[in-house]
Amino acid sequence: MYYQGVAEAHALDSSSDAPAVLWLGGHPVRWRLLRELAESDLRVRELTARLGERQSLVSYHLGLLRQVGLVAMRQSAADRRDSYYALDLPRFGELLSEAATVLHPGLRLARRPDVLPDTVAGRVLFLCTGNGARSQMAEALMQEFTQHRVEAFSAGSSPTRLHPNAVRVMRAYGIDIAGRRAKHLGQFVDQRFDCVVTVCDRVREVCPEFPGAARWMHWSIADPADSDAGNAATYPAFERAAAELAVRIPLLVQSLAGDAAEATSAPAASTEARR
């Protein structure tokens, strides 16, 4: 049950019967953690530096968020001694909607991240090591979801070849990526992107600067091809990676749409201010 993970701590505030998600998010440290993790998967030391708090305090609050399933911890593929923390944004949205309904049944939030916003536009680059699976699937899913209104690209730090399972799993989404080739990220360093997303822990460590990129994000997604097993045995890992990307990409699209809408309204606001 959702409440069991924080029942003991929540009980300390016996004067409140508010849903636990409000109690969790209402704490200043936890709220700042949620804000940081809503943008990108991060390591403890990065969160500690961004919040300016002791690591023990950050770890404590991360532990509470993990207990209720809002935050997951994944071992870094770049350094097995390190871990990345990721926020389950859809789950957090569901709990907020439930909390609003507790207050009044007419307040259930209408969450539709799967709806393509009218204002969406931009250029996005997805990066992984080999550009053979995760970044290729992310590129294809972004193109498909936005009907190519977002220009999506992918590349790798050490390009290999497009994995057959990546082609197969994308066909299950109605997308044909057969014939696409792996590309080196060096061919994109002089281009402008609205968002650069690393979907591989290893490539994040070696990724060069992309001047002008408005957003830098990291998604710590396990490499589905990181096994000596055959294609049939690793296919479920490709399905899991694709499913995670299919959840994250619509949320990124909403952020890009917000950036585009803000950029459009900014000149109008400046003009109005000068009058």
Beta strands, then each sheet from edge to edge (+ up, - down):
strand 1: 71-75
strand 2: 83-87
strand 3: 122-128
strand 4: 150-156
strand 5: 195-198
strand 6: 215-218
sheet 1: 1+ 2-
sheet 2: 4+ 3+ 5+ 6+
end
